[in-house]
């Protein structure tokens, strides 16, 4: 029984989210491994991996981005560390894919924040749950929305 291994529901949810981030990282790495080696192709692939996890594991994706902030103070320290480590590993995939490109502003992390905002917003808007306020279907091709960033 899960309750014997976790100090409450918050720790169980955090452990599930940490596992989700491992899957997220693996999905982005697998997409990048299938892509051409150009910086643009790698960036597009990372985004496709991001969107792939959001689409195939939508409930997990929702939990990953909306539950942890509410429960961080109530989770076991080792699970909190695992969650920090796994989420950092996923973000480092995005950082690495954005590294070859010039920042879009004076802030050094501006390109990765812009890409992250774009891909995450796209994942949320086109998550397969058509409802009030959902953009028209079919979803536009994500690669066509991604700007052509200049290389460093």
N, CA, C and O atoms as a GROMACS GRO file, in nm:
protein
  608
    1UNK      N    1   0.084  -0.118   0.000
    1UNK     CA    2   0.000   0.000   0.000
    1UNK      C    3   0.089   0.125   0.000
    1UNK      O    4   0.187   0.130   0.074
    2UNK      N    5   0.055   0.224  -0.082
    2UNK     CA    6   0.136   0.346  -0.090
    2UNK      C    7   0.151   0.420   0.042
    2UNK      O    8   0.256   0.479   0.067
    3UNK      N    9   0.050   0.418   0.126
    3UNK     CA   10   0.058   0.494   0.251
    3UNK      C   11   0.169   0.446   0.343
    3UNK      O   12   0.211   0.518   0.433
    4UNK      N   13   0.218   0.323   0.322
    4UNK     CA   14   0.328   0.270   0.403
    4UNK      C   15   0.463   0.325   0.359
    4UNK      O   16   0.560   0.315   0.433
    5UNK      N   17   0.470   0.381   0.240
    5UNK     CA   18   0.597   0.429   0.185
    5UNK      C   19   0.608   0.581   0.182
    5UNK      O   20   0.717   0.635   0.161
    6UNK      N   21   0.497   0.650   0.203
    6UNK     CA   22   0.495   0.796   0.192
    6UNK      C   23   0.431   0.856   0.316
    6UNK      O   24   0.338   0.800   0.373
    7UNK      N   25   0.482   0.971   0.355
    7UNK     CA   26   0.427   1.043   0.470
    7UNK      C   27   0.314   1.134   0.422
    7UNK      O   28   0.326   1.256   0.423
    8UNK      N   29   0.204   1.073   0.379
    8UNK     CA   30   0.089   1.149   0.336
    8UNK      C   31   0.073   1.159   0.186
    8UNK      O   32   0.161   1.121   0.109
    9UNK      N   33  -0.042   1.210   0.147
    9UNK     CA   34  -0.079   1.223   0.007
    9UNK      C   35   0.014   1.321  -0.064
    9UNK      O   36   0.047   1.300  -0.181
   10UNK      N   37   0.056   1.427   0.003
   10UNK     CA   38   0.144   1.526  -0.060
   10UNK      C   39   0.275   1.462  -0.105
   10UNK      O   40   0.323   1.491  -0.215
   11UNK      N   41   0.333   1.378  -0.022
   11UNK     CA   42   0.457   1.311  -0.060
   11UNK      C   43   0.434   1.212  -0.174
   11UNK      O   44   0.519   1.200  -0.263
   12UNK      N   45   0.322   1.143  -0.173
   12UNK     CA   46   0.289   1.051  -0.282
   12UNK      C   47   0.275   1.128  -0.414
   12UNK      O   48   0.331   1.087  -0.516
   13UNK      N   49   0.202   1.239  -0.412
   13UNK     CA   50   0.186   1.319  -0.533
   13UNK      C   51   0.321   1.371  -0.581
   13UNK      O   52   0.349   1.371  -0.701
   14UNK      N   53   0.405   1.416  -0.490
   14UNK     CA   54   0.537   1.468  -0.528
   14UNK      C   55   0.622   1.359  -0.590
   14UNK      O   56   0.696   1.385  -0.685
   15UNK      N   57   0.613   1.236  -0.539
   15UNK     CA   58   0.688   1.125  -0.597
   15UNK      C   59   0.637   1.094  -0.738
   15UNK      O   60   0.716   1.063  -0.827
   16UNK      N   61   0.507   1.103  -0.758
   16UNK     CA   62   0.449   1.082  -0.892
   16UNK      C   63   0.499   1.191  -0.986
   16UNK      O   64   0.534   1.163  -1.101
   17UNK      N   65   0.502   1.315  -0.938
   17UNK     CA   66   0.550   1.426  -1.020
   17UNK      C   67   0.698   1.408  -1.054
   17UNK      O   68   0.738   1.435  -1.167
   18UNK      N   69   0.779   1.364  -0.958
   18UNK     CA   70   0.921   1.339  -0.986
   18UNK      C   71   0.935   1.234  -1.095
   18UNK      O   72   1.018   1.249  -1.186
   19UNK      N   73   0.856   1.129  -1.088
   19UNK     CA   74   0.857   1.026  -1.193
   19UNK      C   75   0.815   1.086  -1.327
   19UNK      O   76   0.870   1.052  -1.431
   20UNK      N   77   0.717   1.175  -1.323
   20UNK     CA   78   0.674   1.244  -1.444
   20UNK      C   79   0.786   1.324  -1.507
   20UNK      O   80   0.801   1.325  -1.630
   21UNK      N   81   0.865   1.391  -1.425
   21UNK     CA   82   0.978   1.466  -1.479
   21UNK      C   83   1.084   1.375  -1.540
   21UNK      O   84   1.149   1.412  -1.638
   22UNK      N   85   1.103   1.257  -1.483
   22UNK     CA   86   1.196   1.160  -1.544
   22UNK      C   87   1.145   1.121  -1.683
   22UNK      O   88   1.222   1.114  -1.779
   23UNK      N   89   1.016   1.095  -1.691
   23UNK     CA   90   0.955   1.060  -1.820
   23UNK      C   91   0.966   1.177  -1.918
   23UNK      O   92   0.994   1.158  -2.036
   24UNK      N   93   0.945   1.297  -1.868
   24UNK     CA   94   0.952   1.420  -1.947
   24UNK      C   95   1.092   1.435  -2.006
   24UNK      O   96   1.107   1.461  -2.126
   25UNK      N   97   1.194   1.419  -1.924
   25UNK     CA   98   1.333   1.428  -1.970
   25UNK      C   99   1.360   1.322  -2.075
   25UNK      O  100   1.419   1.352  -2.179
   26UNK      N  101   1.318   1.200  -2.049
   26UNK     CA  102   1.340   1.090  -2.144
   26UNK      C  103   1.270   1.117  -2.277
   26UNK      O  104   1.326   1.088  -2.384
   27UNK      N  105   1.150   1.172  -2.272
   27UNK     CA  106   1.075   1.203  -2.394
   27UNK      C  107   1.148   1.309  -2.477
   27UNK      O  108   1.158   1.296  -2.599
   28UNK      N  109   1.199   1.412  -2.412
   28UNK     CA  110   1.272   1.517  -2.484
   28UNK      C  111   1.404   1.463  -2.540
   28UNK      O  112   1.441   1.495  -2.653
   29UNK      N  113   1.474   1.381  -2.462
   29UNK     CA  114   1.600   1.323  -2.509
   29UNK      C  115   1.578   1.231  -2.628
   29UNK      O  116   1.656   1.233  -2.723
   30UNK      N  117   1.474   1.151  -2.623
   30UNK     CA  118   1.444   1.059  -2.733
   30UNK      C  119   1.409   1.136  -2.860
   30UNK      O  120   1.452   1.099  -2.969
   31UNK      N  121   1.332   1.242  -2.847
   31UNK     CA  122   1.297   1.324  -2.963
   31UNK      C  123   1.422   1.389  -3.021
   31UNK      O  124   1.439   1.394  -3.143
   32UNK      N  125   1.509   1.439  -2.936
   32UNK     CA  126   1.633   1.502  -2.983
   32UNK      C  127   1.722   1.400  -3.052
   32UNK      O  128   1.786   1.432  -3.152
   33UNK      N  129   1.728   1.278  -3.001
   33UNK     CA  130   1.812   1.173  -3.060
   33UNK      C  131   1.766   1.136  -3.201
   33UNK      O  132   1.847   1.094  -3.284
   34UNK      N  133   1.637   1.151  -3.229
   34UNK     CA  134   1.582   1.120  -3.362
   34UNK      C  135   1.599   1.236  -3.460
   34UNK      O  136   1.578   1.218  -3.580
   35UNK      N  137   1.634   1.353  -3.411
   35UNK     CA  138   1.639   1.474  -3.494
   35UNK      C  139   1.773   1.489  -3.564
   35UNK      O  140   1.872   1.426  -3.528
   36UNK      N  141   1.774   1.575  -3.664
   36UNK     CA  142   1.899   1.616  -3.727
   36UNK      C  143   1.981   1.692  -3.623
   36UNK      O  144   1.929   1.730  -3.518
   37UNK      N  145   2.107   1.714  -3.652
   37UNK     CA  146   2.196   1.772  -3.551
   37UNK      C  147   2.202   1.924  -3.553
   37UNK      O  148   2.273   1.982  -3.470
   38UNK      N  149   2.132   1.991  -3.643
   38UNK     CA  150   2.136   2.137  -3.645
   38UNK      C  151   2.072   2.191  -3.517
   38UNK      O  152   1.983   2.127  -3.461
   39UNK      N  153   2.116   2.308  -3.472
   39UNK     CA  154   2.056   2.366  -3.350
   39UNK      C  155   1.905   2.382  -3.361
   39UNK      O  156   1.833   2.354  -3.265
   40UNK      N  157   1.856   2.426  -3.476
   40UNK     CA  158   1.712   2.444  -3.495
   40UNK      C  159   1.639   2.310  -3.484
   40UNK      O  160   1.536   2.301  -3.419
   41UNK      N  161   1.692   2.207  -3.548
   41UNK     CA  162   1.628   2.075  -3.542
   41UNK      C  163   1.626   2.021  -3.400
   41UNK      O  164   1.527   1.961  -3.358
   42UNK      N  165   1.733   2.042  -3.326
   42UNK     CA  166   1.737   1.997  -3.186
   42UNK      C  167   1.634   2.072  -3.101
   42UNK      O  168   1.567   2.013  -3.017
   43UNK      N  169   1.622   2.202  -3.123
   43UNK     CA  170   1.524   2.281  -3.048
   43UNK      C  171   1.382   2.236  -3.079
   43UNK      O  172   1.301   2.219  -2.989
   44UNK      N  173   1.354   2.218  -3.206
   44UNK     CA  174   1.221   2.170  -3.246
   44UNK      C  175   1.194   2.034  -3.183
   44UNK      O  176   1.084   2.008  -3.135
   45UNK      N  177   1.293   1.946  -3.184
   45UNK     CA  178   1.276   1.812  -3.127
   45UNK      C  179   1.246   1.817  -2.977
   45UNK      O  180   1.159   1.745  -2.929
   46UNK      N  181   1.319   1.900  -2.904
   46UNK     CA  182   1.294   1.914  -2.761
   46UNK      C  183   1.149   1.958  -2.739
   46UNK      O  184   1.080   1.906  -2.651
   47UNK      N  185   1.105   2.053  -2.818
   47UNK     CA  186   0.966   2.101  -2.807
   47UNK      C  187   0.867   1.990  -2.841
   47UNK      O  188   0.763   1.977  -2.776
   48UNK      N  189   0.898   1.911  -2.943
   48UNK     CA  190   0.810   1.800  -2.978
   48UNK      C  191   0.803   1.697  -2.866
   48UNK      O  192   0.696   1.642  -2.838
   49UNK      N  193   0.916   1.672  -2.800
   49UNK     CA  194   0.915   1.583  -2.684
   49UNK      C  195   0.831   1.639  -2.571
   49UNK      O  196   0.756   1.566  -2.507
   50UNK      N  197   0.842   1.769  -2.548
   50UNK     CA  198   0.763   1.838  -2.446
   50UNK      C  199   0.614   1.820  -2.477
   50UNK      O  200   0.536   1.781  -2.390
   51UNK      N  201   0.578   1.848  -2.602
   51UNK     CA  202   0.438   1.836  -2.642
   51UNK      C  203   0.390   1.691  -2.642
   51UNK      O  204   0.273   1.663  -2.614
   52UNK      N  205   0.481   1.600  -2.673
   52UNK     CA  206   0.445   1.458  -2.672
   52UNK      C  207   0.404   1.410  -2.534
   52UNK      O  208   0.304   1.340  -2.520
   53UNK      N  209   0.481   1.449  -2.433
   53UNK     CA  210   0.444   1.408  -2.297
   53UNK      C  211   0.312   1.474  -2.257
   53UNK      O  212   0.226   1.409  -2.197
   54UNK      N  213   0.296   1.601  -2.289
   54UNK     CA  214   0.173   1.672  -2.254
   54UNK      C  215   0.050   1.607  -2.317
   54UNK      O  216  -0.057   1.603  -2.257
   55UNK      N  217   0.068   1.556  -2.438
   55UNK     CA  218  -0.045   1.494  -2.509
   55UNK      C  219  -0.073   1.352  -2.459
   55UNK      O  220  -0.188   1.317  -2.432
   56UNK      N  221   0.030   1.271  -2.448
   56UNK     CA  222   0.009   1.130  -2.413
   56UNK      C  223  -0.015   1.106  -2.265
   56UNK      O  224  -0.074   1.005  -2.226
   57UNK      N  225   0.030   1.199  -2.182
   57UNK     CA  226   0.012   1.185  -2.035
   57UNK      C  227  -0.042   1.316  -1.978
   57UNK      O  228   0.018   1.375  -1.888
   58UNK      N  229  -0.156   1.360  -2.032
   58UNK     CA  230  -0.207   1.492  -1.998
   58UNK      C  231  -0.236   1.509  -1.849
   58UNK      O  232  -0.205   1.614  -1.793
   59UNK      N  233  -0.294   1.411  -1.786
   59UNK     CA  234  -0.325   1.424  -1.642
   59UNK      C  235  -0.195   1.437  -1.561
   59UNK      O  236  -0.189   1.517  -1.468
   60UNK      N  237  -0.094   1.360  -1.596
   60UNK     CA  238   0.035   1.370  -1.529
   60UNK      C  239   0.096   1.507  -1.554
   60UNK      O  240   0.149   1.570  -1.462
   61UNK      N  241   0.090   1.554  -1.678
   61UNK     CA  242   0.142   1.686  -1.714
   61UNK      C  243   0.075   1.794  -1.629
   61UNK      O  244   0.142   1.882  -1.577
   62UNK      N  245  -0.056   1.787  -1.615
   62UNK     CA  246  -0.130   1.884  -1.533
   62UNK      C  247  -0.083   1.877  -1.387
   62UNK      O  248  -0.062   1.980  -1.323
   63UNK      N  249  -0.068   1.756  -1.336
   63UNK     CA  250  -0.022   1.739  -1.198
   63UNK      C  251   0.118   1.796  -1.180
   63UNK      O  252   0.147   1.859  -1.078
   64UNK      N  253   0.205   1.773  -1.277
   64UNK     CA  254   0.344   1.820  -1.268
   64UNK      C  255   0.353   1.972  -1.254
   64UNK      O  256   0.437   2.022  -1.180
   65UNK      N  257   0.267   2.042  -1.323
   65UNK     CA  258   0.279   2.188  -1.324
   65UNK      C  259   0.184   2.260  -1.230
   65UNK      O  260   0.198   2.381  -1.211
   66UNK      N  261   0.088   2.190  -1.171
   66UNK     CA  262  -0.006   2.260  -1.086
   66UNK      C  263  -0.014   2.209  -0.944
   66UNK      O  264  -0.057   2.283  -0.855
   67UNK      N  265   0.026   2.087  -0.917
   67UNK     CA  266   0.017   2.036  -0.781
   67UNK      C  267   0.136   2.071  -0.693
   67UNK      O  268   0.116   2.104  -0.576
   68UNK      N  269   0.260   2.065  -0.741
   68UNK     CA  270   0.375   2.080  -0.652
   68UNK      C  271   0.378   2.209  -0.572
   68UNK      O  272   0.416   2.208  -0.454
   69UNK      N  273   0.339   2.320  -0.631
   69UNK     CA  274   0.344   2.447  -0.560
   69UNK      C  275   0.253   2.447  -0.439
   69UNK      O  276   0.280   2.517  -0.341
   70UNK      N  277   0.148   2.370  -0.443
   70UNK     CA  278   0.053   2.367  -0.333
   70UNK      C  279   0.097   2.276  -0.219
   70UNK      O  280   0.048   2.290  -0.107
   71UNK      N  281   0.188   2.185  -0.245
   71UNK     CA  282   0.221   2.084  -0.144
   71UNK      C  283   0.368   2.082  -0.103
   71UNK      O  284   0.406   1.998  -0.021
   72UNK      N  285   0.451   2.170  -0.156
   72UNK     CA  286   0.595   2.162  -0.132
   72UNK      C  287   0.633   2.160   0.015
   72UNK      O  288   0.729   2.093   0.053
   73UNK      N  289   0.561   2.231   0.098
   73UNK     CA  290   0.600   2.236   0.238
   73UNK      C  291   0.562   2.110   0.316
   73UNK      O  292   0.605   2.093   0.430
   74UNK      N  293   0.484   2.022   0.256
   74UNK     CA  294   0.437   1.904   0.328
   74UNK      C  295   0.493   1.772   0.275
   74UNK      O  296   0.438   1.666   0.304
   75UNK      N  297   0.601   1.777   0.199
   75UNK     CA  298   0.653   1.651   0.146
   75UNK      C  299   0.783   1.612   0.216
   75UNK      O  300   0.855   1.697   0.269
   76UNK      N  301   0.810   1.484   0.214
   76UNK     CA  302   0.931   1.430   0.276
   76UNK      C  303   1.054   1.491   0.208
   76UNK      O  304   1.053   1.516   0.088
   77UNK      N  305   1.158   1.514   0.286
   77UNK     CA  306   1.277   1.584   0.234
   77UNK      C  307   1.342   1.508   0.119
   77UNK      O  308   1.385   1.571   0.022
   78UNK      N  309   1.351   1.375   0.125
   78UNK     CA  310   1.415   1.301   0.016
   78UNK      C  311   1.332   1.307  -0.112
   78UNK      O  312   1.388   1.308  -0.221
   79UNK      N  313   1.200   1.312  -0.099
   79UNK     CA  314   1.115   1.324  -0.217
   79UNK      C  315   1.123   1.466  -0.271
   79UNK      O  316   1.121   1.486  -0.393
   80UNK      N  317   1.131   1.564  -0.184
   80UNK     CA  318   1.148   1.703  -0.227
   80UNK      C  319   1.278   1.718  -0.306
   80UNK      O  320   1.281   1.787  -0.408
   81UNK      N  321   1.385   1.653  -0.259
   81UNK     CA  322   1.513   1.658  -0.331
   81UNK      C  323   1.504   1.586  -0.465
   81UNK      O  324   1.557   1.635  -0.564
   82UNK      N  325   1.437   1.473  -0.468
   82UNK     CA  326   1.419   1.400  -0.594
   82UNK      C  327   1.339   1.486  -0.694
   82UNK      O  328   1.373   1.491  -0.812
   83UNK      N  329   1.236   1.551  -0.647
   83UNK     CA  330   1.156   1.636  -0.732
   83UNK      C  331   1.239   1.753  -0.785
   83UNK      O  332   1.229   1.786  -0.903
   84UNK      N  333   1.320   1.814  -0.703
   84UNK     CA  334   1.407   1.924  -0.745
   84UNK      C  335   1.506   1.876  -0.852
   84UNK      O  336   1.525   1.942  -0.954
   85UNK      N  337   1.567   1.761  -0.827
   85UNK     CA  338   1.666   1.705  -0.919
   85UNK      C  339   1.605   1.668  -1.054
   85UNK      O  340   1.661   1.700  -1.159
   86UNK      N  341   1.491   1.604  -1.052
   86UNK     CA  342   1.426   1.559  -1.176
   86UNK      C  343   1.372   1.677  -1.256
   86UNK      O  344   1.381   1.678  -1.379
   87UNK      N  345   1.315   1.776  -1.190
   87UNK     CA  346   1.265   1.892  -1.264
   87UNK      C  347   1.382   1.972  -1.322
   87UNK      O  348   1.370   2.026  -1.432
   88UNK      N  349   1.493   1.981  -1.250
   88UNK     CA  350   1.611   2.050  -1.301
   88UNK      C  351   1.668   1.977  -1.423
   88UNK      O  352   1.713   2.042  -1.518
   89UNK      N  353   1.666   1.846  -1.422
   89UNK     CA  354   1.715   1.768  -1.536
   89UNK      C  355   1.629   1.794  -1.660
   89UNK      O  356   1.682   1.807  -1.771
   90UNK      N  357   1.498   1.802  -1.642
   90UNK     CA  358   1.410   1.832  -1.755
   90UNK      C  359   1.437   1.973  -1.808
   90UNK      O  360   1.445   1.993  -1.930
   91UNK      N  361   1.450   2.068  -1.718
   91UNK     CA  362   1.475   2.205  -1.763
   91UNK      C  363   1.611   2.217  -1.831
   91UNK      O  364   1.626   2.298  -1.923
   92UNK      N  365   1.708   2.139  -1.787
   92UNK     CA  366   1.840   2.148  -1.850
   92UNK      C  367   1.836   2.102  -1.997
   92UNK      O  368   1.918   2.147  -2.077
   93UNK      N  369   1.742   2.015  -2.032
   93UNK     CA  370   1.724   1.977  -2.173
   93UNK      C  371   1.683   2.099  -2.255
   93UNK      O  372   1.734   2.121  -2.364
   94UNK      N  373   1.591   2.176  -2.203
   94UNK     CA  374   1.547   2.298  -2.271
   94UNK      C  375   1.662   2.398  -2.278
   94UNK      O  376   1.684   2.459  -2.382
   95UNK      N  377   1.734   2.416  -2.168
   95UNK     CA  378   1.848   2.508  -2.166
   95UNK      C  379   1.951   2.471  -2.272
   95UNK      O  380   1.999   2.557  -2.345
   96UNK      N  381   1.984   2.344  -2.280
   96UNK     CA  382   2.085   2.298  -2.376
   96UNK      C  383   2.038   2.322  -2.520
   96UNK      O  384   2.119   2.359  -2.606
   97UNK      N  385   1.911   2.300  -2.546
   97UNK     CA  386   1.859   2.320  -2.681
   97UNK      C  387   1.857   2.468  -2.719
   97UNK      O  388   1.867   2.502  -2.837
   98UNK      N  389   1.844   2.556  -2.622
   98UNK     CA  390   1.840   2.701  -2.647
   98UNK      C  391   1.979   2.765  -2.645
   98UNK      O  392   1.996   2.876  -2.696
   99UNK      N  393   2.077   2.698  -2.590
   99UNK     CA  394   2.212   2.755  -2.572
   99UNK      C  395   2.277   2.806  -2.700
   99UNK      O  396   2.348   2.906  -2.695
  100UNK      N  397   2.258   2.741  -2.816
  100UNK     CA  398   2.325   2.791  -2.937
  100UNK      C  399   2.269   2.923  -2.991
  100UNK      O  400   2.328   2.982  -3.082
  101UNK      N  401   2.157   2.969  -2.936
  101UNK     CA  402   2.090   3.085  -2.991
  101UNK      C  403   2.116   3.212  -2.909
  101UNK      O  404   2.136   3.206  -2.788
  102UNK      N  405   2.116   3.323  -2.978
  102UNK     CA  406   2.130   3.453  -2.912
  102UNK      C  407   2.011   3.477  -2.819
  102UNK      O  408   1.899   3.436  -2.851
  103UNK      N  409   2.033   3.541  -2.706
  103UNK     CA  410   1.919   3.580  -2.623
  103UNK      C  411   1.829   3.677  -2.700
  103UNK      O  412   1.878   3.757  -2.780
  104UNK      N  413   1.699   3.669  -2.677
  104UNK     CA  414   1.606   3.757  -2.747
  104UNK      C  415   1.597   3.894  -2.680
  104UNK      O  416   1.534   3.986  -2.734
  105UNK      N  417   1.658   3.909  -2.565
  105UNK     CA  418   1.664   4.038  -2.495
  105UNK      C  419   1.796   4.045  -2.420
  105UNK      O  420   1.882   3.958  -2.434
  106UNK      N  421   1.811   4.148  -2.340
  106UNK     CA  422   1.935   4.166  -2.263
  106UNK      C  423   1.951   4.060  -2.154
  106UNK      O  424   2.062   4.040  -2.105
  107UNK      N  425   1.846   3.994  -2.117
  107UNK     CA  426   1.853   3.889  -2.015
  107UNK      C  427   1.907   3.760  -2.077
  107UNK      O  428   1.860   3.716  -2.181
  108UNK      N  429   2.006   3.703  -2.012
  108UNK     CA  430   2.074   3.586  -2.069
  108UNK      C  431   1.982   3.466  -2.090
  108UNK      O  432   2.005   3.387  -2.182
  109UNK      N  433   1.881   3.449  -2.009
  109UNK     CA  434   1.791   3.334  -2.020
  109UNK      C  435   1.666   3.364  -2.103
  109UNK      O  436   1.572   3.284  -2.103
  110UNK      N  437   1.663   3.476  -2.173
  110UNK     CA  438   1.541   3.518  -2.240
  110UNK      C  439   1.494   3.422  -2.349
  110UNK      O  440   1.374   3.402  -2.366
  111UNK      N  441   1.585   3.362  -2.422
  111UNK     CA  442   1.544   3.269  -2.528
  111UNK      C  443   1.479   3.145  -2.468
  111UNK      O  444   1.373   3.102  -2.514
  112UNK      N  445   1.541   3.086  -2.366
  112UNK     CA  446   1.481   2.965  -2.309
  112UNK      C  447   1.348   2.994  -2.241
  112UNK      O  448   1.257   2.912  -2.245
  113UNK      N  449   1.335   3.112  -2.178
  113UNK     CA  450   1.207   3.148  -2.116
  113UNK      C  451   1.101   3.168  -2.225
  113UNK      O  452   0.986   3.129  -2.208
  114UNK      N  453   1.140   3.230  -2.335
  114UNK     CA  454   1.046   3.251  -2.445
  114UNK      C  455   1.001   3.117  -2.504
  114UNK      O  456   0.882   3.095  -2.526
  115UNK      N  457   1.096   3.028  -2.529
  115UNK     CA  458   1.063   2.897  -2.585
  115UNK      C  459   0.976   2.818  -2.487
  115UNK      O  460   0.876   2.758  -2.526
  116UNK      N  461   1.015   2.819  -2.361
  116UNK     CA  462   0.938   2.747  -2.259
  116UNK      C  463   0.796   2.801  -2.252
  116UNK      O  464   0.700   2.724  -2.247
  117UNK      N  465   0.781   2.932  -2.252
  117UNK     CA  466   0.647   2.992  -2.247
  117UNK      C  467   0.565   2.952  -2.368
  117UNK      O  468   0.447   2.918  -2.356
  118UNK      N  469   0.628   2.955  -2.484
  118UNK     CA  470   0.557   2.921  -2.607
  118UNK      C  471   0.514   2.774  -2.609
  118UNK      O  472   0.399   2.744  -2.638
  119UNK      N  473   0.606   2.684  -2.579
  119UNK     CA  474   0.573   2.542  -2.586
  119UNK      C  475   0.474   2.502  -2.475
  119UNK      O  476   0.385   2.421  -2.497
  120UNK      N  477   0.491   2.560  -2.357
  120UNK     CA  478   0.400   2.526  -2.248
  120UNK      C  479   0.260   2.582  -2.276
  120UNK      O  480   0.160   2.514  -2.255
  121UNK      N  481   0.254   2.706  -2.324
  121UNK     CA  482   0.124   2.763  -2.359
  121UNK      C  483   0.055   2.684  -2.468
  121UNK      O  484  -0.066   2.662  -2.463
  122UNK      N  485   0.131   2.642  -2.568
  122UNK     CA  486   0.077   2.561  -2.677
  122UNK      C  487   0.022   2.429  -2.621
  122UNK      O  488  -0.088   2.386  -2.657
  123UNK      N  489   0.099   2.367  -2.533
  123UNK     CA  490   0.055   2.240  -2.472
  123UNK      C  491  -0.076   2.258  -2.396
  123UNK      O  492  -0.164   2.172  -2.401
  124UNK      N  493  -0.090   2.370  -2.327
  124UNK     CA  494  -0.212   2.395  -2.250
  124UNK      C  495  -0.330   2.428  -2.341
  124UNK      O  496  -0.442   2.383  -2.316
  125UNK      N  497  -0.307   2.507  -2.444
  125UNK     CA  498  -0.416   2.547  -2.533
  125UNK      C  499  -0.467   2.433  -2.620
  125UNK      O  500  -0.587   2.424  -2.648
  126UNK      N  501  -0.376   2.347  -2.661
  126UNK     CA  502  -0.414   2.240  -2.754
  126UNK      C  503  -0.395   2.103  -2.689
  126UNK      O  504  -0.333   2.014  -2.748
  127UNK      N  505  -0.447   2.088  -2.569
  127UNK     CA  506  -0.428   1.964  -2.493
  127UNK      C  507  -0.526   1.855  -2.528
  127UNK      O  508  -0.527   1.750  -2.464
  128UNK      N  509  -0.609   1.878  -2.628
  128UNK     CA  510  -0.705   1.775  -2.668
  128UNK      C  511  -0.838   1.788  -2.598
  128UNK      O  512  -0.932   1.716  -2.630
  129UNK      N  513  -0.848   1.878  -2.503
  129UNK     CA  514  -0.972   1.900  -2.430
  129UNK      C  515  -1.041   2.023  -2.486
  129UNK      O  516  -1.028   2.132  -2.431
  130UNK      N  517  -1.114   2.007  -2.594
  130UNK     CA  518  -1.184   2.120  -2.654
  130UNK      C  519  -1.294   2.166  -2.558
  130UNK      O  520  -1.373   2.086  -2.509
  131UNK      N  521  -1.296   2.294  -2.533
  131UNK     CA  522  -1.396   2.349  -2.443
  131UNK      C  523  -1.408   2.498  -2.465
  131UNK      O  524  -1.353   2.553  -2.560
  132UNK      N  525  -1.480   2.562  -2.377
  132UNK     CA  526  -1.499   2.707  -2.387
  132UNK      C  527  -1.364   2.776  -2.384
  132UNK      O  528  -1.281   2.749  -2.296
  133UNK      N  529  -1.342   2.864  -2.477
  133UNK     CA  530  -1.217   2.939  -2.480
  133UNK      C  531  -1.103   2.868  -2.549
  133UNK      O  532  -0.994   2.924  -2.561
  134UNK      N  533  -1.124   2.744  -2.594
  134UNK     CA  534  -1.019   2.670  -2.663
  134UNK      C  535  -1.007   2.723  -2.804
  134UNK      O  536  -1.108   2.744  -2.872
  135UNK      N  537  -0.885   2.746  -2.850
  135UNK     CA  538  -0.866   2.797  -2.987
  135UNK      C  539  -0.924   2.702  -3.092
  135UNK      O  540  -0.947   2.584  -3.068
  136UNK      N  541  -0.946   2.759  -3.208
  136UNK     CA  542  -1.000   2.682  -3.320
  136UNK      C  543  -0.910   2.564  -3.352
  136UNK      O  544  -0.789   2.570  -3.334
  137UNK      N  545  -0.970   2.458  -3.399
  137UNK     CA  546  -0.897   2.340  -3.441
  137UNK      C  547  -0.888   2.342  -3.592
  137UNK      O  548  -0.971   2.409  -3.653
  138UNK      N  549  -0.799   2.277  -3.657
  138UNK     CA  550  -0.690   2.202  -3.596
  138UNK      C  551  -0.582   2.296  -3.542
  138UNK      O  552  -0.571   2.412  -3.580
  139UNK      N  553  -0.503   2.242  -3.452
  139UNK     CA  554  -0.394   2.319  -3.394
  139UNK      C  555  -0.293   2.356  -3.502
  139UNK      O  556  -0.263   2.274  -3.589
  140UNK      N  557  -0.240   2.477  -3.496
  140UNK     CA  558  -0.135   2.512  -3.593
  140UNK      C  559  -0.009   2.430  -3.570
  140UNK      O  560   0.013   2.380  -3.459
  141UNK      N  561   0.071   2.415  -3.672
  141UNK     CA  562   0.196   2.341  -3.661
  141UNK      C  563   0.290   2.416  -3.567
  141UNK      O  564   0.325   2.531  -3.592
  142UNK      N  565   0.331   2.352  -3.459
  142UNK     CA  566   0.414   2.420  -3.360
  142UNK      C  567   0.544   2.472  -3.421
  142UNK      O  568   0.586   2.583  -3.390
  143UNK      N  569   0.607   2.394  -3.505
  143UNK     CA  570   0.735   2.436  -3.562
  143UNK      C  571   0.722   2.568  -3.638
  143UNK      O  572   0.815   2.649  -3.640
  144UNK      N  573   0.607   2.590  -3.699
  144UNK     CA  574   0.584   2.714  -3.772
  144UNK      C  575   0.569   2.834  -3.678
  144UNK      O  576   0.591   2.948  -3.719
  145UNK      N  577   0.532   2.810  -3.554
  145UNK     CA  578   0.518   2.917  -3.455
  145UNK      C  579   0.650   2.953  -3.389
  145UNK      O  580   0.667   3.064  -3.339
  146UNK      N  581   0.742   2.861  -3.389
  146UNK     CA  582   0.871   2.881  -3.323
  146UNK      C  583   0.957   2.974  -3.405
  146UNK      O  584   0.988   2.943  -3.520
  147UNK      N  585   0.998   3.087  -3.350
  147UNK     CA  586   1.080   3.182  -3.428
  147UNK      C  587   1.212   3.121  -3.472
  147UNK      O  588   1.261   3.026  -3.412
  148UNK      N  589   1.269   3.178  -3.577
  148UNK     CA  590   1.404   3.143  -3.621
  148UNK      C  591   1.501   3.232  -3.542
  148UNK      O  592   1.526   3.347  -3.580
  149UNK      N  593   1.552   3.179  -3.436
  149UNK     CA  594   1.644   3.256  -3.352
  149UNK      C  595   1.781   3.261  -3.417
  149UNK      O  596   1.826   3.162  -3.475
  150UNK      N  597   1.849   3.376  -3.410
  150UNK     CA  598   1.986   3.384  -3.463
  150UNK      C  599   2.080   3.304  -3.374
  150UNK      O  600   2.065   3.301  -3.251
  151UNK      N  601   2.178   3.241  -3.436
  151UNK     CA  602   2.279   3.166  -3.362
  151UNK      C  603   2.377   3.262  -3.295
  151UNK      O  604   2.395   3.375  -3.341
  152UNK      N  605   2.439   3.217  -3.188
  152UNK     CA  606   2.542   3.297  -3.119
  152UNK      C  607   2.662   3.312  -3.205
  152UNK      O  608   2.759   3.375  -3.165
   0.00000   0.00000   0.00000
